[in-house]
Amino acid sequence: MRELASALIVFAILCVSAGAGLFVRPRLPEHHRVRETTELMQVTIGLLATFAALVLGLLTASVKQSYDSAAHDREAYALQLGLLDQCLRDYGPETEPARDQIHRYTAAVIASTWPGEPRPQGVQYPDVTRVPGVGAPPELAAMINGIGVQIARLDPSDGTLQRMQALCSDRYNDVAHSRLSLIEDAQNEPYGPFYQVLVFWLMIIFGCFGLVAPRNSLAVVTIALCALSLSSVIFVILDLSTHYEGFFAIPSTGMRHTLAAMLRPGP
């Protein structure tokens, strides 16, 4: 897992930085180890730790907001697809081809977005092995556009069906808007440069830790635990930013429930 590997690399970098400080400290000239110098380094560490905490808080808040937005948009998309299918079901048997297209599209989205999960059952859909799970793949775009064309080609014979066609067109527009929101969510990576700056500052902080820490096992264990804690936060930030991969991946439950409701026989 890329996120776990990145967190382990950060942990190793912080430990190496602290180890370098511990290695350098006894080799410094005596006038560099006086009380005034130590106090200055402690103030410097406090200042850097404050900045690092601010950046860490911004990163965590940003990536959590992005994750929550993506999860909400995915649930909204599943709901809109279900409402569109129900509207076409209510229109009548003329919409069976469009409904079949919706079923195949929904199954294809599930299979491409969550390739590591069991394949959808009960509906035939195109091979999406090479289709990216996020973004706007042309294969899925063609399927959803075809649904809109079929709705536009409906020929209602009375006022009731005309109103139903208008309602289905509105439902389709809602689906299209929700799809655009998902595409925008997939393009959002809030951790980029802030993450790199944060790791650089943490390297400096842990190097200073090694310069001021006493050379005993308790100090070493404390620094290692601190590095482990910060690395776990980095892991959470990176994992949340992937949305559909990793430990905190957005589940497919909503989309699967929608597909099951579509395939359920009934009025």
Secondary structure, DSSP 4 states (H G I P E B T S, - for coil): -HHHHHHHHHHHHHHHHHHHHHHHGGGS-GGGSSHHHHHHHHHHHHHHHHHHHHHHHHHHHHHHHHHHHHHHHHHHHHHHHHHHHHHHHHH-GGGHHHHHHHHHHHHHHHHHH-TTSPPP-SS-----TTS-SSS--HHHHHHHHHHHHHHHT----SHHHHHHHHHHHHHHHHHHHHHHHHHHHHT--TTHHHHHHHHHHHHHHHHHHHHHS-SSHHHHHHHHHHHHHHHHHHHHHHHHHHSSSSTTPPPSHHHHHHHHHHHS---
